[in-house]
Amino acid sequence: MKLDPASELYRMRHSAAHVMAAAVRRLFGSDVQLDIGPPTEDGFYYDFDLEHRLGPEDFPKIEAEMAKIIAENQPFERREVSRPEATKLINGMHQRYKIERLADIPEGDAITFYQNGEFLDLCRGPHVASTGQIKAFKLLNVAGSYYRGKETNPMLQRVYATAFITQKELDDHLRLLEEAKLRDHRKLGKELDLFSIQEDVGPGLIHWHPKGARTRCIIEDFWRKEHFRGGYDLLYTPHTGRSMLWETSGHLGFYKGSMYAPMKIDENEYFIKPMNCPFHIEIYKSQKRSYRDLPLRWAELGTVYRYEKAGVLHGLLRVRGFTQDDAHIFCTSEQIEDEIIRVIRFSNFIWKTFGFTEITAYLATRPADSVGDEARWAQATASLEKALKLEGIPYEVDEGGGAFYGPKIDMKVRDCIGREWQCTTIQFDFNLPERFNLSYVGSDNQPHQPYMVHRALFGSIERFFGILVEQYAGAFPLWLAPEQVRVLPITDKQAAYAEAVAEKLRAADIRVTVDQRSEKIGARIRDAQLEKIPYMLVVGGREAEAGLVAVRARGAGDLGTMSADALLARLKEEEANRSAAPAAPTGA
């Protein structure tokens, strides 16, 4: 959630960004070029252009200089100036990026500078009264950032930091960041051999390894089964389409910058798909539709490709190729409310099944620049809001925050360490039905335009999997674990019995392996624990002779000996319950 610019925390973080910039200039010279330094949801940053390559080793001296500026209790003084005065001030400071930022300020808007001590910056504010009001702060990391986000522009150095009202809040936040590092899906993905990104193939393109692919298969099978239960039909559509399709949909007009370059085939241009919706619409148009056919609920695990800038790619969470759990609902005006309620209930069920219980929503309403009949907008927005109220889901209204083609609900889930993730989207679309001239024959034998709803629950399989890895710290519950059981014969003499136990479990669809390596049993148990295997079955001479296994459970330790049948009954019950308790903080 964005910080309120009127809040004390926003003003303090904004002021801390200025103090950090002042400290960097004190330490590295007045020729340091400055760009912007806004507060963020979790802290603040400032973009610098300087010869010295900043790194964590510089942070202590920057923080020390910031502490001096704070101790000086410098007042923040606001100065409103004319455009010529602003240009003169910036030229006098030799700040080339600020000249371009000045040009961004619309004619007639106030042009303001803020000064603390010797530091003067083009800024609209607001700030605290003086540097002495800045409390607990910490520099976090530094990363490259293209000026204005364009890869053809200079690469600047972005220093990330954070600040809080109290030291305790800062300490709690730093502990959360450390916990998040331990749960980082990129780190765990490598350690647990789940997936990789191969630079020889290209950034943002995911390779699913056997273990990751197994869990993905489980997720997708569950998704398909529940969609069939929920009255959906599943579709498969092409990965590419002729340019005329994307012209009709408007993607070439509004979205071309995020699409890959076209391919020339049979004198026609084809584009690889960034979205599935035009294909679903073409299926709708393939035959005449009656009001008796509606609602149509069509879903697809459709792989799409979007050009994302290299600087924003982030493991599984921001990629260039991903499988969207897409669905489109075509319905009449009378069916809207019930369909939205069904989607929200479906979404709640899905998220709670995977262990997420705290869900909030954001209702985005009609923007000034929009398409579609006003009455349709009003009905759609009212249906979204009523459904949220009926289902008791906390929500905030984002006035004017809807897309130009319809209102929407974004649903966010909170994970076990308090972070919010936005995945589920329920989006009305008054644009595409009109562009593609969709219709159905109503009870009055007249053509009517259907309501169309875009709906994604996970958002993408890749992103959802990354979130799951972090939610569980890689320790998937039994029903999702790629390897549920590992059998560990103590010596080669028990190898045949261990294989027989594994075969019995495998025949009951338990995912099981046998570790017959020559390493000592303690080392093999330790390896299984590091790989976060839910159950380990140790088999020695006594167990083999008695037809038993010694069971060790992840997180619970030694459970004693039991028969394979008793173990199987335990596993099946746990699997059926879809026990989804997330992993405790890894530092606990």
C-alpha positions as CSV (number, residue, x, y, z in Angstrom):
1,M,0.0,0.0,0.0
2,K,1.3,3.5,-0.9
3,L,2.3,5.8,1.9
4,D,0.1,8.8,2.4
5,P,2.1,11.9,1.5
6,A,0.6,13.7,4.4
7,S,1.8,11.1,6.9
8,E,4.7,11.7,9.2
9,L,6.5,8.5,7.9
10,Y,6.3,9.7,4.3
11,R,7.7,13.2,5.2
12,M,10.4,11.7,7.3
13,R,11.5,9.2,4.6
14,H,11.4,11.9,2.0
15,S,13.6,14.1,4.2
16,A,16.0,11.2,4.9
17,A,16.5,10.8,1.1
18,H,17.6,14.5,1.0
19,V,19.9,13.9,3.9
20,M,21.4,10.8,2.2
21,A,22.0,12.8,-1.0
22,A,23.6,15.6,1.0
23,A,25.9,13.1,2.8
24,V,26.9,11.5,-0.5
25,R,27.8,15.0,-1.9
26,R,29.8,15.9,1.2
27,L,31.8,12.7,0.9
28,F,32.3,12.3,-2.8
29,G,32.2,15.9,-4.0
30,S,29.8,18.5,-5.3
31,D,30.1,17.2,-8.9
32,V,28.0,14.2,-7.9
33,Q,25.0,14.3,-10.2
34,L,21.6,13.8,-8.6
35,D,18.3,12.5,-10.1
36,I,15.4,11.7,-7.8
37,G,15.0,10.5,-4.3
38,P,11.4,9.5,-3.4
39,P,10.0,7.7,-0.3
40,T,8.6,4.2,-1.0
41,E,6.3,1.8,0.8
42,D,9.3,0.3,2.6
43,G,11.8,3.1,2.7
44,F,13.4,5.5,0.2
45,Y,16.1,5.7,-2.4
46,Y,18.2,8.2,-4.3
47,D,19.7,7.9,-7.8
48,F,23.3,9.2,-8.2
49,D,25.7,9.5,-11.1
50,L,29.3,9.6,-9.8
51,E,32.6,8.0,-10.8
52,H,33.0,6.1,-7.5
53,R,31.3,2.7,-7.5
54,L,29.2,2.7,-4.4
55,G,29.0,-0.5,-2.3
56,P,28.1,-1.7,1.1
57,E,31.5,-0.9,2.3
58,D,30.6,2.8,1.8
59,F,27.4,2.6,3.9
60,P,29.0,3.1,7.4
61,K,30.6,6.4,6.4
62,I,27.5,7.6,4.5
63,E,25.4,6.7,7.6
64,A,27.9,8.5,9.8
65,E,27.7,11.6,7.7
66,M,23.9,11.4,7.7
67,A,24.0,11.2,11.5
68,K,26.1,14.4,11.6
69,I,23.5,16.3,9.4
70,I,20.7,15.0,11.6
71,A,22.5,16.2,14.7
72,E,22.9,19.6,13.1
73,N,19.1,19.9,13.1
74,Q,19.1,21.8,9.8
75,P,15.7,23.2,9.0
76,F,14.0,22.3,5.7
77,E,13.3,25.6,3.9
78,R,10.8,25.7,1.0
79,R,11.5,28.1,-1.8
80,E,9.0,28.7,-4.6
81,V,10.6,30.3,-7.7
82,S,9.9,31.1,-11.3
83,R,11.0,28.9,-14.1
84,P,13.8,31.2,-15.2
85,E,15.0,31.3,-11.5
86,A,14.8,27.6,-11.2
87,T,16.9,27.1,-14.4
88,K,19.5,29.6,-13.1
89,L,19.7,27.7,-9.8
90,I,20.1,24.3,-11.4
91,N,22.7,25.5,-13.9
92,G,24.6,27.1,-11.0
93,M,24.6,23.6,-9.3
94,H,25.7,21.9,-12.6
95,Q,22.9,19.3,-12.2
96,R,22.1,18.1,-15.7
97,Y,19.4,15.6,-14.7
98,K,17.5,18.2,-12.7
99,I,17.2,20.4,-15.8
100,E,15.3,17.6,-17.5
101,R,13.2,17.0,-14.4
102,L,12.4,20.8,-14.3
103,A,11.0,20.5,-17.9
104,D,8.6,17.8,-16.6
105,I,6.8,20.3,-14.4
106,P,3.7,21.6,-16.3
107,E,3.4,25.2,-17.0
108,G,1.5,27.0,-14.3
109,D,2.4,24.5,-11.6
110,A,4.5,25.7,-8.6
111,I,8.2,25.1,-8.9
112,T,9.8,24.6,-5.5
113,F,13.2,23.8,-4.0
114,Y,13.9,22.6,-0.5
115,Q,17.1,23.5,1.3
116,N,18.7,22.0,4.4
117,G,22.1,23.3,5.3
118,E,24.2,23.6,2.1
119,F,22.0,21.1,0.2
120,L,19.5,22.5,-2.2
121,D,17.2,20.2,-4.3
122,L,14.4,20.6,-6.8
123,C,11.5,19.0,-4.9
124,R,7.8,19.4,-4.4
125,G,8.0,18.1,-0.8
126,P,6.6,17.6,1.8
127,H,9.3,17.4,4.5
128,V,9.6,17.4,8.2
129,A,10.5,20.7,9.9
130,S,14.2,19.9,10.4
131,T,16.7,17.1,10.0
132,G,16.6,16.5,13.7
133,Q,13.2,14.9,13.3
134,I,14.6,12.0,11.3
135,K,14.7,9.0,13.5
136,A,15.9,5.5,12.9
137,F,17.4,4.9,9.5
138,K,19.5,2.3,7.7
139,L,21.1,2.0,4.2
140,L,20.3,-1.3,2.6
141,N,21.8,-1.9,-0.8
142,V,22.8,-0.3,-4.1
143,A,21.7,-1.3,-7.6
144,G,21.9,0.0,-11.1
145,S,19.0,2.0,-12.5
146,Y,18.7,3.4,-16.0
147,Y,17.8,7.1,-16.0
148,R,14.1,7.4,-16.5
149,G,14.0,3.6,-16.8
150,K,15.2,3.6,-20.4
151,E,18.0,1.2,-21.4
152,T,19.4,3.7,-23.8
153,N,20.0,6.3,-21.0
154,P,22.9,6.4,-18.6
155,M,23.0,3.8,-15.8
156,L,22.8,5.5,-12.4
157,Q,23.5,4.1,-8.9
158,R,20.4,3.7,-6.8
159,V,21.0,3.5,-3.1
160,Y,18.1,2.0,-1.2
161,A,17.5,2.7,2.5
162,T,14.8,2.8,5.0
163,A,13.7,4.9,8.0
164,F,11.1,4.5,10.7
165,I,9.7,6.5,13.6
166,T,11.2,4.3,16.2
167,Q,14.3,2.1,16.5
168,K,12.1,-0.9,17.4
169,E,10.1,-0.5,14.1
170,L,13.4,-0.3,12.2
171,D,14.8,-3.4,14.0
172,D,11.6,-5.3,13.3
173,H,11.8,-4.4,9.6
174,L,15.5,-5.4,9.3
175,R,14.6,-8.8,10.9
176,L,11.9,-9.2,8.3
177,L,14.4,-8.4,5.5
178,E,16.8,-11.0,6.8
179,E,13.9,-13.5,7.0
180,A,13.0,-12.7,3.4
181,K,16.6,-13.3,2.3
182,L,16.5,-16.7,3.8
183,R,13.2,-17.4,2.0
184,D,14.3,-15.9,-1.3
185,H,12.9,-18.2,-4.0
186,R,15.9,-17.7,-6.2
187,K,18.3,-19.0,-3.5
188,L,16.0,-21.9,-2.5
189,G,15.2,-22.7,-6.2
190,K,18.9,-23.3,-6.7
191,E,19.5,-25.2,-3.4
192,L,16.5,-27.4,-3.9
193,D,17.1,-27.9,-7.7
194,L,13.6,-26.5,-8.6
195,F,14.3,-24.2,-11.6
196,S,16.9,-22.2,-13.3
197,I,17.3,-19.3,-15.7
198,Q,20.0,-20.0,-18.3
199,E,21.7,-16.9,-19.8
200,D,22.5,-18.8,-22.9
201,V,18.8,-19.1,-23.6
202,G,17.8,-15.6,-22.4
203,P,16.9,-13.7,-19.2
204,G,13.4,-14.0,-17.9
205,L,12.8,-17.5,-19.4
206,I,12.4,-20.2,-16.9
207,H,13.7,-23.8,-17.0
208,W,11.7,-26.1,-14.8
209,H,13.8,-28.9,-13.3
210,P,12.2,-32.3,-12.4
211,K,11.4,-31.4,-8.8
212,G,10.0,-28.0,-9.7
213,A,8.1,-29.4,-12.6
214,R,6.6,-32.1,-10.4
215,T,5.1,-29.5,-8.0
216,R,4.0,-27.4,-10.9
217,C,2.1,-30.4,-12.3
218,I,0.4,-31.0,-8.9
219,I,-0.7,-27.3,-8.8
220,E,-2.0,-27.4,-12.4
221,D,-3.8,-30.7,-11.9
222,F,-5.5,-29.2,-8.8
223,W,-6.3,-26.1,-10.7
224,R,-7.9,-28.0,-13.6
225,K,-9.9,-30.3,-11.3
226,E,-11.3,-27.4,-9.4
227,H,-12.2,-25.4,-12.5
228,F,-14.1,-28.4,-13.9
229,R,-15.9,-28.6,-10.5
230,G,-16.6,-24.9,-10.7
231,G,-18.4,-25.1,-14.0
232,Y,-15.6,-23.9,-16.3
233,D,-14.5,-25.4,-19.6
234,L,-10.8,-25.4,-20.5
235,L,-9.4,-24.1,-23.7
236,Y,-6.1,-24.4,-25.5
237,T,-5.2,-21.6,-28.0
238,P,-2.2,-20.9,-30.3
239,H,0.9,-19.2,-29.2
240,T,0.9,-16.7,-32.1
241,G,-1.6,-14.9,-34.3
242,R,-1.7,-12.6,-37.3
243,S,-1.2,-8.9,-36.9
244,M,-4.9,-8.2,-37.8
245,L,-6.0,-10.0,-34.6
246,W,-3.8,-7.7,-32.5
247,E,-4.9,-4.7,-34.4
248,T,-8.5,-5.5,-33.7
249,S,-7.8,-6.1,-30.0
250,G,-5.9,-2.8,-29.8
251,H,-2.7,-4.4,-28.5
252,L,-0.7,-3.1,-31.4
253,G,-2.0,0.4,-30.5
254,F,-1.7,0.3,-26.8
255,Y,0.7,-2.6,-25.9
256,K,3.2,-3.0,-28.7
257,G,6.1,-1.9,-26.6
258,S,5.6,-5.0,-24.4
259,M,5.2,-7.3,-27.4
260,Y,8.0,-9.2,-29.2
261,A,8.9,-8.3,-32.7
262,P,6.7,-9.8,-35.5
263,M,7.6,-12.8,-37.6
264,K,7.0,-12.8,-41.3
265,I,5.0,-15.9,-42.5
266,D,3.4,-16.2,-45.9
267,E,3.7,-12.5,-46.4
268,N,1.7,-11.9,-43.2
269,E,3.1,-10.6,-39.9
270,Y,2.5,-12.8,-36.8
271,F,3.0,-11.8,-33.2
272,I,3.7,-14.2,-30.3
273,K,0.9,-13.7,-27.9
274,P,1.2,-11.4,-24.8
275,M,-2.3,-12.3,-23.7
276,N,-4.9,-15.1,-24.3
277,C,-8.1,-13.0,-24.5
278,P,-8.3,-12.4,-28.2
279,F,-8.2,-16.1,-28.8
280,H,-11.0,-16.8,-26.4
281,I,-13.0,-14.1,-28.1
282,E,-12.4,-15.8,-31.5
283,I,-13.8,-19.0,-30.0
284,Y,-16.8,-17.2,-28.8
285,K,-17.4,-15.7,-32.3
286,S,-17.0,-19.2,-33.9
287,Q,-20.7,-19.7,-33.6
288,K,-24.0,-17.9,-32.9
289,R,-24.6,-17.6,-29.2
290,S,-28.0,-17.5,-27.3
291,Y,-28.8,-16.1,-23.9
292,R,-29.5,-19.8,-23.1
293,D,-25.7,-20.6,-23.6
294,L,-24.6,-18.0,-21.0
295,P,-22.7,-17.8,-18.8
296,L,-19.7,-19.2,-20.6
297,R,-16.8,-19.7,-18.3
298,W,-13.6,-20.5,-20.2
299,A,-10.2,-21.0,-18.6
300,E,-6.7,-21.7,-20.0
301,L,-3.2,-22.3,-18.6
302,G,-1.9,-20.3,-21.5
303,T,1.8,-19.4,-21.9
304,V,2.3,-15.8,-23.0
305,Y,5.4,-13.7,-23.7
306,R,6.0,-10.1,-22.8
307,Y,9.0,-8.0,-23.3
308,E,10.1,-6.8,-19.8
309,K,13.1,-4.6,-19.4
310,A,16.1,-6.4,-18.1
311,G,16.3,-4.2,-15.0
312,V,12.9,-5.3,-13.7
313,L,13.3,-9.1,-14.2
314,H,13.3,-10.9,-10.8
315,G,13.5,-14.7,-10.6
316,L,10.1,-16.2,-11.1
317,L,8.3,-13.0,-9.9
318,R,9.0,-10.9,-13.1
319,V,9.7,-12.9,-16.2
320,R,9.4,-12.7,-20.0
321,G,7.6,-16.0,-20.6
322,F,4.9,-17.2,-18.2
323,T,1.8,-19.4,-18.0
324,Q,-1.2,-17.3,-17.1
325,D,-4.1,-19.0,-15.3
326,D,-6.4,-17.0,-17.5
327,A,-10.2,-17.2,-17.6
328,H,-12.9,-15.2,-19.3
329,I,-16.6,-15.1,-18.4
330,F,-19.2,-14.1,-21.0
331,C,-22.5,-13.4,-19.4
332,T,-25.7,-11.3,-19.4
333,S,-26.3,-8.3,-17.3
334,E,-28.6,-10.3,-15.0
335,Q,-25.8,-12.8,-14.4
336,I,-23.0,-10.4,-13.4
337,E,-23.5,-10.3,-9.7
338,D,-23.7,-14.1,-9.2
339,E,-20.7,-14.6,-11.4
340,I,-18.5,-12.1,-9.5
341,I,-19.5,-13.8,-6.2
342,R,-18.6,-17.2,-7.6
343,V,-15.2,-15.9,-8.7
344,I,-14.5,-14.3,-5.3
345,R,-15.5,-17.5,-3.5
346,F,-13.4,-19.5,-5.9
347,S,-10.4,-17.3,-5.3
348,N,-10.8,-17.5,-1.5
349,F,-11.0,-21.3,-1.7
350,I,-7.9,-21.5,-3.8
351,W,-5.8,-19.2,-1.6
352,K,-6.8,-20.8,1.6
353,T,-6.1,-24.2,0.3
354,F,-2.5,-23.1,-0.3
355,G,-2.2,-21.7,3.2
356,F,-3.0,-18.0,2.7
357,T,-5.7,-16.8,5.1
358,E,-5.4,-13.0,5.2
359,I,-6.9,-11.5,2.0
360,T,-7.7,-7.9,1.2
361,A,-9.1,-6.3,-1.9
362,Y,-8.8,-3.0,-3.9
363,L,-11.8,-1.9,-5.9
364,A,-10.7,0.3,-8.8
365,T,-13.4,2.5,-10.3
366,R,-14.0,4.4,-13.6
367,P,-11.2,6.7,-14.7
368,A,-11.8,10.0,-16.5
369,D,-10.6,8.6,-19.8
370,S,-12.7,5.4,-20.3
371,V,-14.9,3.6,-22.8
372,G,-18.2,1.9,-22.4
373,D,-21.7,2.9,-21.5
374,E,-22.0,4.7,-18.1
375,A,-24.9,2.5,-17.0
376,R,-22.7,-0.6,-17.6
377,W,-19.9,0.9,-15.6
378,A,-22.2,1.7,-12.7
379,Q,-23.7,-1.8,-12.7
380,A,-20.3,-3.6,-13.0
381,T,-18.8,-1.5,-10.2
382,A,-21.8,-2.0,-8.0
383,S,-21.7,-5.8,-8.6
384,L,-18.0,-5.9,-7.7
385,E,-18.5,-3.9,-4.5
386,K,-21.6,-5.9,-3.4
387,A,-19.8,-9.2,-3.9
388,L,-16.9,-8.0,-1.7
389,K,-19.3,-6.9,1.0
390,L,-21.3,-10.2,0.9
391,E,-18.2,-12.2,1.2
392,G,-16.9,-10.1,4.1
393,I,-13.6,-9.2,2.4
394,P,-11.9,-6.0,3.6
395,Y,-11.4,-3.6,0.7
396,E,-10.3,-0.1,-0.2
397,V,-11.7,1.9,-3.1
398,D,-9.2,3.2,-5.6
399,E,-11.3,6.1,-7.1
400,G,-10.6,6.4,-10.8
401,G,-8.0,3.6,-10.7
402,G,-9.8,1.2,-13.1
403,A,-8.5,0.5,-16.6
404,F,-10.0,2.6,-19.4
405,Y,-12.1,-0.5,-20.4
406,G,-13.6,-1.5,-17.1
407,P,-13.6,-1.5,-13.3
408,K,-11.7,-4.2,-11.4
409,I,-10.9,-5.9,-8.1
410,D,-7.3,-6.7,-7.2
411,M,-7.0,-9.2,-4.4
412,K,-3.9,-9.4,-2.2
413,V,-2.8,-12.1,0.2
414,R,-0.5,-11.7,3.1
415,D,2.1,-14.3,3.7
416,C,3.4,-15.8,6.9
417,I,6.0,-13.0,7.4
418,G,3.6,-10.2,6.7
419,R,4.3,-9.4,3.0
420,E,1.4,-8.6,0.6
421,W,1.3,-10.3,-2.8
422,Q,-1.1,-9.2,-5.5
423,C,-2.2,-12.1,-7.7
424,T,-6.0,-12.4,-8.2
425,T,-7.6,-9.9,-10.6
426,I,-11.3,-9.6,-11.6
427,Q,-11.5,-7.2,-14.5
428,F,-14.6,-6.1,-16.4
429,D,-14.0,-5.3,-20.1
430,F,-16.3,-3.1,-22.1
431,N,-13.7,-2.5,-24.8
432,L,-13.0,-5.9,-26.4
433,P,-16.7,-7.0,-26.8
434,E,-17.2,-3.8,-28.8
435,R,-14.0,-4.1,-30.8
436,F,-14.8,-7.7,-31.8
437,N,-18.5,-7.0,-32.2
438,L,-19.6,-9.7,-29.8
439,S,-23.2,-10.5,-29.4
440,Y,-25.8,-13.1,-28.3
441,V,-29.4,-13.4,-29.1
442,G,-31.6,-12.4,-26.1
443,S,-35.0,-13.7,-25.0
444,D,-36.4,-10.9,-27.2
445,N,-34.8,-12.4,-30.3
446,Q,-32.6,-9.3,-30.6
447,P,-28.8,-9.1,-30.5
448,H,-27.2,-7.9,-27.3
449,Q,-23.6,-7.4,-26.3
450,P,-22.4,-9.7,-23.5
451,Y,-20.6,-8.6,-20.4
452,M,-17.0,-9.9,-20.4
453,V,-14.9,-10.5,-17.3
454,H,-11.2,-11.3,-17.3
455,R,-10.2,-13.3,-14.3
456,A,-6.8,-14.7,-13.1
457,L,-6.4,-16.4,-9.7
458,F,-2.7,-17.0,-9.5
459,G,-1.8,-14.4,-12.0
460,S,0.9,-16.7,-13.4
461,I,2.1,-20.2,-12.5
462,E,5.7,-19.0,-12.4
463,R,5.0,-16.1,-10.0
464,F,2.7,-18.1,-7.8
465,F,5.3,-20.9,-7.5
466,G,7.9,-18.3,-6.4
467,I,5.5,-17.0,-3.8
468,L,4.8,-20.5,-2.6
469,V,8.5,-21.3,-2.3
470,E,8.9,-18.2,-0.1
471,Q,5.7,-18.8,1.9
472,Y,6.9,-22.3,2.9
473,A,10.6,-21.5,2.9
474,G,11.0,-24.4,0.4
475,A,9.4,-26.9,2.9
476,F,6.3,-27.7,0.9
477,P,3.5,-29.4,2.7
478,L,3.1,-33.1,1.9
479,W,0.5,-32.7,-0.9
480,L,2.8,-30.3,-2.8
481,A,6.2,-31.8,-2.0
482,P,8.0,-33.0,-5.2
483,E,9.5,-35.8,-3.1
484,Q,7.3,-36.9,-0.3
485,V,9.2,-39.8,1.2
486,R,12.8,-40.9,1.1
487,V,13.7,-44.5,2.1
488,L,17.2,-44.9,3.7
489,P,18.6,-48.4,4.0
490,I,21.3,-48.5,6.6
491,T,23.4,-51.1,4.6
492,D,23.3,-52.8,1.3
493,K,21.7,-55.8,3.0
494,Q,18.4,-53.8,3.4
495,A,18.4,-52.4,-0.2
496,A,16.0,-55.0,-1.5
497,Y,13.6,-54.4,1.4
498,A,13.9,-50.6,1.0
499,E,13.0,-51.0,-2.7
500,A,10.0,-53.2,-1.9
501,V,8.7,-50.5,0.6
502,A,9.2,-47.8,-2.0
503,E,7.3,-49.8,-4.6
504,K,4.4,-50.3,-2.3
505,L,4.2,-46.6,-1.6
506,R,4.7,-45.7,-5.3
507,A,1.8,-48.0,-6.3
508,A,-0.4,-45.8,-4.0
509,D,0.8,-42.7,-5.8
510,I,3.2,-41.6,-3.1
511,R,6.3,-39.7,-4.5
512,V,9.2,-41.7,-3.1
513,T,12.9,-42.3,-3.7
514,V,15.5,-44.7,-2.2
515,D,18.9,-43.3,-1.2
516,Q,21.3,-46.2,-1.5
517,R,24.5,-44.1,-1.5
518,S,27.5,-45.4,0.4
519,E,27.5,-42.4,2.8
520,K,26.8,-43.0,6.4
521,I,23.2,-43.0,7.5
522,G,23.6,-39.8,9.5
523,A,24.9,-37.9,6.4
524,R,22.0,-39.2,4.3
525,I,19.5,-38.1,6.9
526,R,21.1,-34.7,7.0
527,D,20.9,-34.4,3.2
528,A,17.2,-35.3,3.3
529,Q,16.6,-32.7,5.9
530,L,18.5,-30.0,3.9
531,E,16.4,-31.0,0.9
532,K,13.3,-30.5,3.1
533,I,11.8,-34.0,2.4
534,P,8.6,-34.4,4.5
535,Y,9.3,-38.1,5.6
536,M,12.4,-40.2,5.9
537,L,12.1,-44.0,6.4
538,V,15.2,-45.5,8.0
539,V,15.5,-49.3,7.3
540,G,18.0,-51.4,9.3
541,G,18.2,-55.1,9.9
542,R,15.6,-55.2,12.6
543,E,13.1,-53.2,10.6
544,A,13.6,-55.4,7.5
545,E,13.2,-58.6,9.6
546,A,10.0,-57.2,11.2
547,G,8.5,-55.8,8.1
548,L,8.6,-52.2,9.5
549,V,10.1,-48.8,8.9
550,A,11.6,-46.3,11.3
551,V,9.8,-43.0,10.5
552,R,11.3,-39.5,10.8
553,A,9.1,-36.5,10.0
554,R,10.3,-33.1,8.9
555,G,9.9,-30.8,11.9
556,A,8.7,-33.5,14.2
557,G,11.7,-35.9,14.4
558,D,11.5,-39.6,15.2
559,L,8.0,-41.0,15.1
560,G,9.0,-44.6,15.9
561,T,8.5,-47.7,13.8
562,M,5.4,-48.6,11.9
563,S,4.3,-50.9,9.1
564,A,4.2,-49.6,5.5
565,D,0.4,-49.9,5.6
566,A,0.1,-47.8,8.7
567,L,2.5,-45.2,7.2
568,L,0.5,-45.2,4.0
569,A,-2.7,-44.5,5.9
570,R,-1.0,-41.6,7.7
571,L,0.3,-40.2,4.4
572,K,-3.0,-40.5,2.6
573,E,-4.9,-38.7,5.4
574,E,-2.3,-35.9,5.6
575,E,-2.4,-35.5,1.8
576,A,-6.2,-35.5,1.6
577,N,-6.3,-32.8,4.3
578,R,-3.9,-30.7,2.2
579,S,-2.2,-29.6,5.4
580,A,-0.9,-26.2,4.3
581,A,0.7,-24.7,7.4
582,P,3.5,-22.4,6.2
583,A,7.0,-22.8,7.5
584,A,7.9,-21.0,10.7
585,P,10.3,-18.2,10.3
586,T,13.7,-19.7,9.5
587,G,15.4,-17.8,12.2
588,A,13.0,-19.2,14.9
